[in-house]
Amino acid sequence: MNTKRTTGENMIRRFMIMLKMLYSGHGLNTNKLCKEFGTSLRTLQRDIPRLQDYCDIELEKGKDGKYYISRTGHEDGSLSFGDIK
């Protein structure tokens, strides 16, 4: 049986790991993720907008250069999964 993952499967795996990190309050450090995933920086730069579109979340870049779930998207007072601890 061939266990090699397809490009789509790799992207889904990256998204799942990134979402887990975001919702647990950790920022996304693209340089570290490149090494972890074995991808180029450009691939992760393309993944960020896709992740936002596919998962209906807003990300913003923090002062530390990491991406975080934007808090401005909850002006109506609703909570996100990341707000609940």
Buried (B, 14 or more C-beta within 10 A) or exposed (E): EEEEEEEEEBBEEBBEBBBEBBBEEEBBBBEEBBEEBEBEEEBBEEBBEEBBEEEEBEBEBEEEEBBBBBEEBBEEEEEBEBEEE
